[in-house]
């Protein structure tokens, strides 16, 4: 099994961010834990269709040093498509009742 990171190109709160994905969700959580990430920072179904963690550029370097595979944008998109949960299996989005 493998763990992957893309380039840290996404700007947010003054930092550059990237995505951490894995072939297996248990491997993803184990790897994230080894990086010191909290489970509360996990993003996955039903909020997002692909299980992942967002990493800062610093955390990305640490992930690569621990064995994560650095990926191009095209490679990470292919991995995202492979690990995502099909929409049909996600619970329906809750809609708020209209305010009278």
MARROSE-800124 format. One record per residue (C-alpha): residue in one letter; z negated, y negated, x. Coordinates in steps of 0.5 Angstrom, whole numbers, padded with zeros to 4 digits, always signed. Last residue first. Layout:
N
AZYX ...
//
This chain:
100
X-0015-0063-0082 X-0015-0060-0075 X-0010-0054-0074 X-0013-0048-0072 X-0012-0046-0065 X-0007-0041-0063 X-0009-0035-0059 X-0004-0032-0054 X-0002-0025-0056 X-0005-0020-0052 X-0001-0018-0046 X+0003-0011-0046 X+0010-0014-0049 X+0009-0019-0044 X+0011-0014-0038 X+0005-0014-0033 X+0007-0017-0027 X+0007-0012-0020 X+0015-0011-0019 X+0017-0018-0021 X+0012-0022-0017 X+0014-0017-0011 X+0021-0020-0012 X+0019-0027-0012 X+0015-0026-0006 X+0021-0023-0002 X+0025-0029-0005 X+0020-0034-0003 X+0020-0031+0004 X+0014-0026+0006 X+0008-0026+0011 X+0005-0019+0010 X-0002-0018+0010 X-0005-0015+0016 X-0012-0018+0017 X-0009-0024+0022 X-0004-0025+0016 X-0010-0026+0011 X-0013-0031+0016 X-0007-0035+0017 X-0007-0035+0009 X-0014-0037+0008 X-0012-0043+0013 X-0006-0045+0009 X-0010-0045+0002 X-0010-0038-0002 X-0008-0037-0009 X-0010-0030-0012 X-0006-0025-0015 X-0005-0021-0021 X+0002-0022-0025 X+0003-0024-0032 X-0002-0030-0032 X-0007-0032-0036 X-0007-0025-0040 X-0007-0022-0035 X-0008-0025-0028 X-0011-0030-0023 X-0017-0028-0019 X-0021-0034-0017 X-0028-0031-0020 X-0027-0025-0016 X-0030-0030-0010 X-0025-0030-0004 X-0029-0028+0003 X-0023-0025+0006 X-0025-0018+0006 X-0026-0019-0002 X-0019-0021-0003 X-0017-0015+0001 X-0021-0011-0004 X-0019-0014-0010 X-0011-0014-0008 X-0012-0006-0006 X-0015-0005-0013 X-0009-0009-0016 X-0004-0005-0013 X+0002-0007-0009 X-0001-0013-0007 X-0001-0021-0008 X-0003-0027-0005 X+0000-0033-0007 X+0000-0040-0003 X-0003-0047-0002 X-0003-0053+0001 X-0009-0058+0001 X-0010-0065-0002 X-0012-0063-0008 X-0006-0059-0010 X+0001-0058-0006 X+0004-0052-0006 X+0008-0050+0000 X+0003-0045+0004 X+0009-0040+0005 X+0008-0033+0001 X+0003-0028+0002 X+0003-0020+0001 X-0001-0014+0001 X+0001-0007+0002 X+0000+0000+0000 
//
